[in-house]
Amino acid sequence: MARRVRRKLRHKPRPNTENRFRSPGTLAPRSDAEPSQVRVFAFGNGGYEEKTIVDLTQLPLLRAKFPLVWVNVDGLADVNAIRELGQQFDLHPLALEDVLNQHQVSKCEDYPSHLFFVSRMINWTGVIESEQLSLFLGRDFVVTVQQYPGDCFDPVRERIRKSRGKLAKCTADYLAYSLLDAIVDSYFPVVDRLADELDQLEDQVDSSRSPQLIYELHRVRNCILIARRSVRPLRDAINQLIRDPSPFIHDETKFYLRDCHDHCIQIIELLETYRELCSDLRDYYVSMISFRMNEIMKVLTVISTIFIPLSFIASVYGMNFETEYPWNMPELGWRFGYLFALGLMAMTALGFVYYFWRKGWLSGNELPSLQGRENADPDKVSETK
């Protein structure tokens, strides 16, 4: 999928607040819109023509010459061109307004002269970038409008150029299905990339103690949620195309749309699995950090417990007693008094160590690694339970 380098997109597209005071159906450009480029694919009757046009008055000639026309617009800066397309193809003004307001979720709307479908395309660049694709489906035309140049439609264009498959039959609904199927298929590489990210993070959980790991887990989880928010409405919109009768979609095409709907369900299930795995890895990492901290505190507590009585003995023997009085310790004047004090300290320390050992407090209890649990025999694990 060829894409140019672009500015970083917001993960959650915001409404175009510049147009909030305008009447419904008013078309106004966004201040950050990309320059518009109109590309036309016209084919059928054994012919094919592809061109980038500036003068939209050429469209009626192409529509008269070929039975099917696909118009693709990259960039939203040229509002006059979008308005002209609306007039030539009888596109509803409210639908054109939704084209320019790039905050729509995936949806399907039925108008008298066409179907209006909105979906979101995603791309992986270390984070997930999302943009809106607006699709108009008529009896003999398909119009697509996207926010930025570059998309996932190159396989469809190649099939049109070579007149292969059912696209050679020149039905607009099948062309629309092919475009939607390309969008859904473009989700799979992103999902696979998220799976690779999780695999790498899973390998690091056991060995790394860096706080950066928890940030990476949070980043991947956010990417999963963004992809999930993009594909779930797309699934519902495709299901609406299948369920609702429409003069623009043949029954035969609905069979293919069901396959596209199944792919959406598969993507959603994968994302749900990865989201749960990401949460489990985060919980495991936090638990392991807490376990290591408890181990450190246990060692420090054992050392402190051993040295408390030793400090007491040393403090008692360090008091300034007068050896002439009978009630004072005779060891102070004894020849082996110093060795006796050291021996008493050693015996006390060894006694505490033996007591802790008998209680099992000195045994090293390590958490099982994730890799060990993955390689474990499930039959043996069930027998152990």
Beta strands, then each sheet from edge to edge (+ up, - down):
strand 1: 37-44
strand 2: 47-53
strand 3: 68-74
strand 4: 107-110
strand 5: 115-124
strand 6: 128-137
strand 7: 141-146
sheet 1: 2+ 1- 3+ 7+ 6- 5+ 4-
end
